[in-house]
Amino acid sequence: MPETPASPTIFVLFGATGDLAARMVLPAFYTLAQKNLLPKEWRLIGNGRGDVAHEDFRAKVRESLGDDVEDAEWEAFSKNLLFAGGGFDETGPGSLLDVIRDVEDELDDEVQPNFIHYLAIPPVAFEPTAKALKKHGLTDHARVVFEKPYGTSPDDFRQLDATVHDALDEEQVFRIDHFLGKEATQNLHVLRFANQTFSTAWHGHHVAAVQIDVPETLDVANRAGFYDATGAMMDMVVTHLMQVAAEIAMEPPLSLDAQDLQDARESVIAAFRPLSPDDVVLGQFEGYRDLEGVADDSQTDTFCAVRLWVDTDRWHGVPFLLRSGKRLGVSEQRVSLVMKPVEGPLPQSDEPSTISLSLAGSGSVEADFVLKRPGAGIRLAHVRQTLELDRIEDADPLPPYVALLYDVLTGDRSLFTSSAGLEHAWRVADPVLKNKPTPQPYEPGSMGPAAADELAAPHGWLISGDGTDGKPQQ
């Protein structure tokens, strides 16, 4: 693990009183403090439109952390929390510059502090905030974290990216993707490149299909306005699942250094075939249009299933099946390689073997084995072996946002998406975004429109929602 920088660091959290900050970002900061992964001198300045006193902001942060907080730890943490209100845009910085000056006066004046600006704000505010950071001189010695989605269409992405690069160098930009920060996603590298068995199997010669499946039972009621302008395809498939597909499909990088990993991901995303409408099924759960903030005639997709083709020698002809949606029968986050049958004298099972990684929580690795059942004669047994990653000796898993924030702090861009990689992803999605299929209705609690099952033929989706999750359905 890289060392925490010694220089004082000032974190500015834009959107500090919002839902994302409360659920994900602020608890991640607290965990970093608990694990002694923050610099010796640091401050976190929350920013928002309202005028909130420092003590009131601290009370909001305390509430977001829940009940499992020790008084002594909270006292040490909370003294570093401040708030700067009055908004922040090109026309005026509110009180942010004044609060920053006060903090700089308190810190070691012999060392230039580093800045980390975290944009936990709606995507429409990314561009004006980037302009304001440049206008008010807050881009020197700074790294800027952009939440997803980074752009809402190919043209919008290019405009945003041009504005950001006018204010910042690419090395300063950290486009967060919490799926890349998951322990199991990172283990894809080690599982594949450090184990000869898996390294050999990681090829279209042996793999019949790849599934990246993230069904959710959750509704969108508390963020329906945002979701109705985005939808499942842009919220999950373009933003997250294509990046996970690149982790699986990439050629071995020269090393696991940040630049080599990014180069390998970008290279394989460039080989993703642009989507055809025949390879995409969109859905909308019944009752979605009744939610507050959703138009009565909304055509927003709450479900998306994609059959993606990767035009490299390794994966030519192997379908990558990506699926995500709201109000489905189960919640899962799983990457699976469906293996081809072994040619030989033994009879083959109707159910193919799989190599599977659960991305949920600390993650797990599962693999199927065909073994001789102990006893007289040759009787085959199909065994699934599971390794829970948090049970590995000396395991100390970090939640995705904690891991990614620490990487921003240390400047490690391995798990962040690059401008070029996102450009390729938008190119892949563009044909469907310009000619989107009509979302098909589906019953809440189901696994989406029946048409999505045809994309996964002949094996079917491994996650079925009927209690047999993890095995291909015939």
Phi, psi and omega in degrees: 000130178296155183281147175295133180302145180278336184294145174303145182229132176251116175267132173244118183256101176283135186080032189293339180260010182274176184294317181297317179300316183292320186279323191239308194285310182295316174301327178293318176300317181296320178296319176301319179295317179301323183270008179058041181254005175264157176300162179301319178245121178207157172219147173243118180254113173283144180230142177194178182285324184282161175267106183243128178294153180305316182293324178291322177296317178300323179295321178294320178296315179303319179296323182290341184273352179078198189269342188272062182228124178283140183301317182294319179295319180296319180298318179293323181285312191292334181295346179266002184261130179223167178225140176235113184260193178084010179077181180200112175205184184297331182283340180183145182269008187059220180263008187298313182297324178295317180293321178298317179298320178298318180294316180300325178294331181279330186279172178301112186282359178269351182236130177291121179290149171272153177241138169234114179260122181250119184263082176269060187229165179301147182304329180295342181268355181300310185296309178297329179290320176299318177297320182292323177300318177292315182302319186261015171070035183250024182255348178286141180052038186233148167239144185235126181258123177254127174286173178266160355277140179272083188100149181241001176195165179304316181292318179296320177300314184295321179295314178299316184295323178296318179296316181297317181287343172288333182260333190221151169282154181303326181294343179272349190260127180236101180270109191284141174218098188294344176291326177287340179276354182291143182304315183291326177297317178295330180288345173305318180299309186290316179304316185282314190268347181252359183232115185301322182300311182285324180300319180291322182286343187281067187199149178299342175297332187243343186253126179275326181198156174240134177239131173239103195236119183228067175287150180228140173275347185295150171272183176238018191301322184277358177216035185296323180299314176297313187296324183294338177269359186236293180089167187295322184295314180282325183289326186238311190288306181292320187284313188250305194291329175294326177292321176295320176301321179294324177300322181284319192271345187296154172285158180304124177289164178298326177203179175265018173293157187304311185293321180293321177295315179297319179299319180293318178296313182297320182298317183282327176297326176296339179267000175291131179286134176307139185291143171258146176306334178290344182257014183226133172237124176252151179217163176219125184288144182296130183101352180301318183290349178276350182288146177295132181095357180251131181294148182298333181249025184303135175251021180291137178274129172257003180214140176214130172235135187227138169252110186254138179248136182248112187270066170237163179300324183293322191241009182301126178088359179261118179286134169259115186257117183246132182214138173202153179184165179260156177057039178266177189288334181217161171250124181212161172218101191218137172248129184222138170256118177270117189274149175286154179294151180274128176283131180166191188280343185276145178294146182263143177287154174292338180258118180291156176286155179226152165248125192223141174236125171276128179268355183285146178058225179278351174090163176207159177241132180232145177215146178264141177229144170254120184232162172285128176288124182305135181137185182291143176076179179258101174240128187273142175238135178258115189239134173252126180252133182239134175242114176280123187294331181284356177264358176294142183305135180064022178294137176218069187296144176253133173302153186307314182293327177294312180300316183290320176298321178295321178296322175298316181300320182269354179081018181272112185262016184302322188257020181243148183278141180267165177299315181295320179296319178291325176301316178296318182296318178295325177298320180296319184277341190305315182302324180281323179295329178280339182218064188290134173297152177291128178300134179268139181290148174215152182284131173304137183093351175273189177252027176100182181299145181299332182298335180293335179295329181293329179298327186267004179297148006269351187277331185083168178288137180291324178268115188250339182081007181247017179093000179244030183303142175101348177241141178301141179259134183271000000 
